Amino acid sequence: MKILAISDTESKILWDYFDKSRLEGIDVILSCGDLASEYLSFLATFFKGPVLYVHGNHDTSYEQKPPEGCICIEDQIYVYKGVRFLGLGGSMRYKPGPHQYTQAQMTRRAARMWFSIWKARGFDVLVTHAPAKGLGDGTSLTHTGFQAFCGLLERWKPAYMVHGHMHLNYDPLAKRVRKFGETVIVNAYEKWEFEVGEKKVF
């Protein structure tokens, strides 16, 4: 299954200079947050497969104007063509507002998913906005990753974790792709394509 992951900044190639041929061969679009609702709705208009999303810390406008034609997978496992996607959006709480969580709050969110995960016999792709603690996160409170995600990766060993929040232009040495145990971790900043089941070479 070929997946287009997007996050944090709208790609000019996919919006301003859009050509629907760019979506040929893509099975699923994953939004990892902090993207304009209109952008996701635009992509859904031209795309035959599902556009799945979780919230970023700046997606407050989704409450009044959610992306049309798209599917929110927050706190659930969404299965498409046998591939199981688990969504846990939001960032570390750094000020009052929605889609922000303390470490303890995210730990409780993840814990509430365990029965659903067990029932689904695991999951294949963890879709988040923030990274996991110590795995591509930052040093500020705003960009600290969640420890709960590390626990999910260690216990269930999904093929992929896809996140946003850490703009790759923050640090020219930042990694787009890294590995943690059996899981490939992808920073979806702007856009990145990958295949579930594809053998990665590092």
PEBEL-V426102 format. One record per pair of residues at least 24 apart in sequence whose C-alpha atoms are under 6 Angstrom apart, sorted by the first residue. I is the first residue (numbers start at 1). J is the second residue. D is the distance in whole Angstrom. If there is no record, write none. Layout:
i=I j=J d=D
i=I j=J d=D
This chain:
i=1 j=195 d=5
i=1 j=196 d=5
i=2 j=26 d=5
i=2 j=27 d=5
i=2 j=194 d=6
i=2 j=195 d=4
i=3 j=27 d=6
i=3 j=28 d=5
i=3 j=29 d=6
i=3 j=193 d=6
i=3 j=194 d=5
i=3 j=195 d=6
i=4 j=29 d=5
i=4 j=192 d=6
i=4 j=193 d=5
i=5 j=29 d=6
i=5 j=30 d=5
i=5 j=31 d=6
i=5 j=188 d=5
i=5 j=191 d=6
i=5 j=192 d=5
i=6 j=31 d=5
i=6 j=188 d=5
i=6 j=190 d=5
i=6 j=191 d=4
i=7 j=31 d=6
i=7 j=32 d=5
i=7 j=33 d=5
i=7 j=164 d=5
i=7 j=188 d=5
i=7 j=189 d=5
i=7 j=190 d=5
i=8 j=34 d=5
i=8 j=35 d=5
i=8 j=189 d=6
i=9 j=190 d=5
i=11 j=190 d=6
i=32 j=128 d=6
i=32 j=129 d=5
i=32 j=163 d=6
i=32 j=164 d=5
i=33 j=129 d=6
i=34 j=58 d=5
i=34 j=59 d=5
i=37 j=67 d=5
i=40 j=67 d=6
i=41 j=67 d=5
i=41 j=68 d=5
i=44 j=69 d=6
i=54 j=89 d=5
i=55 j=89 d=5
i=55 j=90 d=6
i=56 j=90 d=5
i=56 j=129 d=5
i=57 j=90 d=5
i=57 j=91 d=6
i=57 j=99 d=5
i=84 j=123 d=5
i=84 j=124 d=5
i=85 j=125 d=5
i=86 j=126 d=5
i=86 j=127 d=6
i=87 j=127 d=5
i=87 j=128 d=6
i=88 j=128 d=5
i=89 j=128 d=5
i=89 j=129 d=5
i=90 j=129 d=6
i=91 j=130 d=5
i=92 j=142 d=6
i=94 j=142 d=6
i=107 j=148 d=5
i=122 j=156 d=6
i=123 j=158 d=6
i=124 j=158 d=5
i=124 j=159 d=5
i=125 j=158 d=6
i=125 j=160 d=5
i=125 j=161 d=6
i=126 j=161 d=5
i=127 j=162 d=5
i=128 j=163 d=5
i=129 j=163 d=5
i=129 j=164 d=5
i=129 j=165 d=6
i=130 j=163 d=6
i=130 j=164 d=6
i=130 j=165 d=5
i=131 j=163 d=6
i=157 j=182 d=6
i=158 j=183 d=6
i=159 j=183 d=5
i=160 j=184 d=5
i=160 j=185 d=6
i=161 j=185 d=5
i=162 j=186 d=5
i=163 j=187 d=5
i=163 j=188 d=6
i=164 j=188 d=5
i=164 j=189 d=6
